[in-house]
Structures are given as structure tokens and as C-alpha cells.
């Protein structure tokens, strides 16, 4: 995933998984800085999650945290964008904005990789969703390590073999104070349903979660399953921000904000 001398940018949300990951990397002596993206989610959610991330960094010498406020930086919060962009789900917009900002921060900061706190439960739920829909482009990108390309930082998920309850136990034992509440926009998300289905399967057949995900990774490596789809992507620089995109002209992120500017 990364070497001992490489600089890592950890995407932190204030939750148990990302703070656990940051804590582990710091404890192991890695040069790991944090990036928190304030999405402007209401009911105090973004404010509290940012406070948790800041408190974590303040309590650990050498833990550097960069905060990007989407509304202050670009002119609108994620909920505001969702209200204006009818037909676009909040979670979809959130993912688009976060991916762009994370990659930009990693490339501009000279980091070797972006590390996220996705755990086994997260990966299993997404894998089940993508497999049911046969979303081949998404399946092609689902891996613990996505190698870097010109303009795209390497992406790594060091916690993919750990269950959610294991990261929660680690956070408890280490005294990590994290936000317990789920994002209010996650209510009704299909990934929560898939997690529940997988929990039921696991209860009936122990080891199902590990088998499902690890067998998928094994098929990728041994048979090249879905890998050719990723290699076939035709990437070129966005005309506005310069980040790689498959779209003609502007990337999806820049099209989003260009539409906002034209309101």
C-alpha cells in the first residue's frame, strides 16, 4: 500500500474508522496528516464531526490536520447543492465533491497516497450493491489499493480486513472520542440495507463476510476479473481544474460548480 518513508494523507470524518486509521498510522511512525472536509451538513453534524477531528489532532503532537470548508471555499454546502440540483442525491454529490478535494489535496501536498477508513462491512456492502447491479466500472475500481496515475493520487484502504465492531473496540480501548451519530442523509441508504442482509448471512454462516470480499479480491488477482475495464478508461485533463476525467471538456466536479456560477 505504501512504504515507511512515504507521506500519507488520511481522510478523516470524525468517525471511529478514520480516526482509528490515523491513530494506527501515527503510532506506527508513519508521516500521516489528516484532511477533514466540512460538507456543511445540518443539525450540528458537520460541526461536531469537525470538532472531533480537531480534538484528535490537538491531543497528538505531530498530528497535522487540514480542514476544507466546502461552503466557504466554493460557495455552497452539500445540502444546498442537493436542493438546487434536483434529481441528484445528496450522497452522490457528497462523494463527488469529497473525491475531488481529496485528490487535489494529495497531489498539491505531495502525498504518496490517500488513505481512507473503509472497513470490511463497508466494502462488503458496496460489493454486494455493485454485484447486484453488475456495475462493472465500479467493480473495476473496488480494491484495497488503486495505483496512482498522472494527476491521480494512489488510494489505499488499510482497514478492509477489519470488521466495524473491531475498529469500534480499538477506538474504545485507545480512548478515541469520535462522533457516534450517522450522517442524517444516510437514512434509507441502500448500503445500510445491504449491511443488514450481510449481518444476517454472517449470523447463519460465520465467515461469510470475509469469504465474500476476499474471494472477490482473489478473482481479481488470479483471473483479472473486472481489471481490464479499469485499464481501458480514457483519461484526459479537465479544461478547468486539470484533474483527470473521462468526460469531454470539464470534469463532473467543475461542471457542478460551473452550473452554480451560472445560476
SVG drawing of the C-alpha trace seen along z (x, -y; Angstrom):
<svg xmlns="http://www.w3.org/2000/svg" viewBox="-35 -33 47 54">
<polyline fill="none" stroke="black" stroke-width="0.4" points="0.0,0.0 2.8,-2.4 6.3,-2.4 7.6,-3.6 9.1,-6.8 6.1,-7.8 3.8,-10.7 0.1,-9.6 -3.0,-11.8 -5.7,-10.3 -9.3,-11.4 -10.9,-11.8 -14.6,-12.3 -14.6,-12.4 -15.9,-8.8 -14.3,-5.8 -12.9,-4.2 -11.0,-7.2 -9.7,-8.2 -8.7,-4.7 -6.7,-4.5 -5.0,-7.8 -4.1,-6.7 -2.6,-3.4 -0.5,-5.1 0.8,-7.7 1.5,-5.0 3.5,-3.0 5.6,-6.1 4.2,-7.0 4.1,-10.5 0.3,-10.7 -1.5,-14.0 -5.3,-14.4 -7.8,-16.0 -11.2,-16.9 -13.8,-18.2 -16.6,-20.2 -19.6,-19.5 -22.0,-21.8 -24.4,-19.1 -27.0,-20.5 -28.3,-19.6 -24.8,-20.2 -23.4,-17.1 -20.6,-18.7 -19.7,-21.0 -19.5,-18.1 -17.5,-15.8 -15.0,-18.6 -14.7,-19.2 -13.9,-15.5 -11.2,-15.6 -9.7,-18.7 -9.7,-17.4 -8.0,-14.2 -5.2,-16.2 -4.7,-18.6 -4.2,-15.8 -1.4,-14.2 1.9,-16.0 2.8,-16.0 -0.7,-15.3 -1.4,-17.9 -4.9,-18.4 -6.1,-20.4 -9.7,-21.5 -11.5,-22.4 -14.9,-24.1 -16.9,-23.4 -19.3,-26.3 -16.5,-28.8 -14.3,-27.5 -16.8,-27.0 -19.9,-29.0 -22.4,-26.3 -22.8,-23.4 -23.6,-19.9 -27.2,-20.1 -27.6,-23.4 -26.3,-21.9 -28.7,-18.9 -31.7,-21.2 -30.7,-23.1 -29.6,-20.1 -33.0,-18.4 -32.6,-14.7 -29.1,-14.5 -29.0,-12.6 -27.1,-14.2 -24.8,-11.2 -23.9,-11.3 -22.9,-14.9 -21.1,-14.3 -19.0,-11.6 -18.2,-13.6 -17.0,-16.6 -15.0,-14.6 -13.2,-12.6 -12.1,-15.8 -11.0,-17.6 -9.1,-14.6 -7.2,-14.1 -6.5,-17.8 -5.1,-18.0 -3.0,-14.9 -1.5,-15.9 -0.8,-19.5 0.6,-18.4 3.0,-15.9 1.5,-12.9 2.2,-9.4 -1.3,-8.1 -4.8,-9.0 -5.8,-6.6 -9.5,-6.1 -11.0,-4.2 -13.3,-1.8 -13.7,1.4 -14.8,4.9 -18.5,4.2 -18.3,1.1 -16.6,2.9 -18.9,5.9 -22.0,3.7 -20.7,1.8 -19.5,5.0 -23.0,6.6 -24.6,3.5 -22.3,3.3 -22.6,7.1 -26.4,7.0 -26.4,4.2 -23.5,5.5 -21.9,2.1 -18.7,3.1 -17.0,-0.3 -17.5,-0.4 -16.4,3.2 -13.2,2.4 -12.3,-0.3 -13.1,1.6 -9.8,2.7 -7.7,2.1 -5.2,0.3 -5.9,-1.8 -2.5,-2.7 -1.7,-6.3 -1.7,-7.8 -0.7,-11.1 -2.9,-13.6 -4.5,-10.9 -3.1,-10.0 -2.9,-6.4 -5.8,-5.4 -5.5,-2.9 -7.9,-1.2 -5.7,0.3 -8.7,1.4 -10.5,3.6 -9.9,6.8 -11.3,5.4 -14.9,5.5 -16.8,2.4 -17.0,3.8 -13.2,4.3 -12.5,0.7 -15.0,-0.4 -13.3,1.8 -9.9,0.3 -11.3,-3.2 -12.8,-2.4 -9.5,-0.9 -7.5,-3.8 -9.8,-6.4 -10.6,-7.9 -13.5,-10.3 -15.5,-10.1 -18.9,-11.1 -21.4,-8.3 -24.3,-9.5 -24.7,-8.5 -24.9,-11.2 -28.6,-12.3 -28.6,-11.9 -27.6,-8.3 -31.1,-7.4 -32.7,-5.0 -29.4,-4.4 -29.3,-1.1 -25.9,-0.3 -27.4,-0.1 -29.9,2.5 -27.1,4.5 -25.1,4.4 -28.1,5.8 -28.5,8.6 -24.8,9.5 -25.2,9.5 -28.0,12.0 -25.9,14.2 -23.0,13.9 -25.1,15.0 -26.2,18.1 -22.8,18.9 -19.8,17.5 -17.1,16.2 -19.4,15.2 -18.2,11.6 -14.6,12.4 -15.2,15.1 -17.4,12.7 -14.8,9.9 -11.6,11.9 -12.9,14.2 -13.7,11.2 -10.1,9.9 -8.7,13.3 -10.7,13.5 -9.4,10.0 -5.8,11.1 -6.0,14.6 -8.3,14.1 -8.1,10.4 -11.8,10.0 -13.0,6.5 -9.4,5.2 -9.4,4.7 -12.4,2.4 -10.3,0.0 -7.3,0.2 -9.4,-0.8 -10.5,-4.1 -9.5,-7.1 -8.4,-9.8 -7.5,-13.4 -7.1,-16.7 -10.2,-18.7 -10.1,-22.0 -10.7,-23.9 -9.0,-22.2 -6.6,-19.9 -7.6,-16.8 -8.0,-13.7 -11.5,-12.9 -13.2,-10.7 -15.7,-13.4 -15.2,-15.8 -14.3,-19.4 -15.0,-19.8 -14.9,-17.1 -18.1,-16.4 -16.8,-18.5 -16.2,-21.5 -19.5,-21.1 -21.3,-21.1 -19.8,-24.4 -20.0,-26.0 -23.7,-25.4 -23.8,-27.1 -21.9,-30.1 -24.5,-30.3 -27.5,-30.5"/>
</svg>
